[in-house]
Amino acid sequence: MMTKKLFSRVQITTNSRLHFGFLNINSRENYSFGGMGLSIDKYPTITTISKAREFKSNLSRALNKKIEGFIKCNKVNKNIEIKCVESPPSHIGLGSGTQLILSLEEALIKFYRLNHTKTSIFNRTYRSGVGYNSYRYGGFIVDSPKKNLSTNEAIFKYKFPKDWKIILLFDNKIRGTHGDKENKFFLDDSKSSLRKKLSDLTLNEIIPSVIYKDFDIFAKSLTEFQKINSSFYTSIQKSSYLSKHIGGIIKRVSSTYNVAVGQSSWGPTSYMFTNSRNDLKEIISILDKEISMYNNLSYDIVSAKNNSRKLSFS
């Protein structure tokens, strides 16, 4: 039996994603959660694995422990170097944690040329599969509500219009809710369900508006979808935006311009979509003046990324 020759190096570059919200947040329903979001073309997570004389890593102790367990279970050579070369900050709403975990798992499997593994590295569950399906497909994603948290089926995926530009707003002094506080929040079944309205917006307005490139409908319906989702989080987040400064800027811009607005996941990263080059120029001019008043705010212009993660081998 021939032994497969290992690669010297494997690199995976993944997409960041915007998370627009859940389709059904009430876990007492037959199927709950699911989500909707979009891959973007900046802020990638880049992970490499290469041969080394000993085990090296710049990852956290917790991740290294899981990786070492994977190596031991699969009886493969532990002399590797693992690097997270680039990644956006954690807990700002771009999904970097999910992308890192998915890329590590696939990179290890590819590096060791395993047909299957004896154990999953992370045993991670997902309320929303937007990040998972962004990794697999890219583009605009609608993830199915689920009976249990181990499934991540995309019920709709589509190439998003590249000429619809996205203005991202950042507040570097705030981090979104995560960890035990987030998990405890989703255990509370007292939140009212607005799934019928969310489903109607998704199926009858947002999805068709992406297919037919109807920006006016997209802007109105996505903003409404985000507004409903933000109402679920009032026990933690007092308004639609975690950052009051970002919220104020979005309110002023959206009162004048035709934009789709909202917050990605728990924030604080928020977004404004526009399909007008002239509007984009004018909004940038406003942002340059407004953001100069704050040390903690910044912005960037991105587009959709309609491709999945990129793998390279040597």
Secondary structure, DSSP 8 states (H G I E B T S, - for coil): -------SEEEEEEEEEEEEEEEE--TTSSSBEEEEEEEEEEEEEEEEEEE-SS-EE-S-HHHHHHHHHHHHHHT----EEEEEEE---TTSSS-HHHHHHHHHHHHHHHHTT-SS-SS-SS----S--HHHHHHHT-SEEEE--BSSTT---EEEEE---TTSEEEEEEETT-----HHHHHHHHH-TTS---HHHHHHHIIIIIHHHHHTT-HHHHHHHHHHHHHHHHHTTTTT-SSS-SSHHHHHHHHHHHTTS--EEEE-TTSS-EEEEE--HHHHHHHHHHHHHHHTT-SSEEEEEE-B--S--EEEE-
